[in-house]
Amino acid sequence: MNNQLPQGEKKIEIKIADNIPGAEYANAMQINHNKDEMHMMFLNIMGGSGRVTGKIITNPGHFKRMLAAMQDNLKKYEDQFGEVKESVGPTNKEIGFNAKN
């Protein structure tokens, strides 16, 4: 594998914060937006309850770039492993939240 970057490009180091313990499973997502931001809330719903596993806020330009990357990765996955069928989502479309105090 060639580890050299094209001329003029700088290497970006990515650090993982100590408060991020590991991966969280999400099987649902809510997306909201305002003029300046896209809000993504990832959920893990099991049976009649669920919990928020992550929240991401970004701007529309970054959101569009991330969406393109996800579509590209899904295409590569399907090219390698075959077509992915969409999973069945929660039957109850209304999701409420309880705030912890």
Secondary structure as GFF3:
##gff-version 3
##sequence-region A 1 101
A	DSSP	beta_strand	28	33	.	.	.	ID=ss1
A	DSSP	beta_strand	38	46	.	.	.	ID=ss2
A	DSSP	beta_strand	49	58	.	.	.	ID=ss3
A	DSSP	alpha_helix	60	81	.	.	.	ID=ss4
###
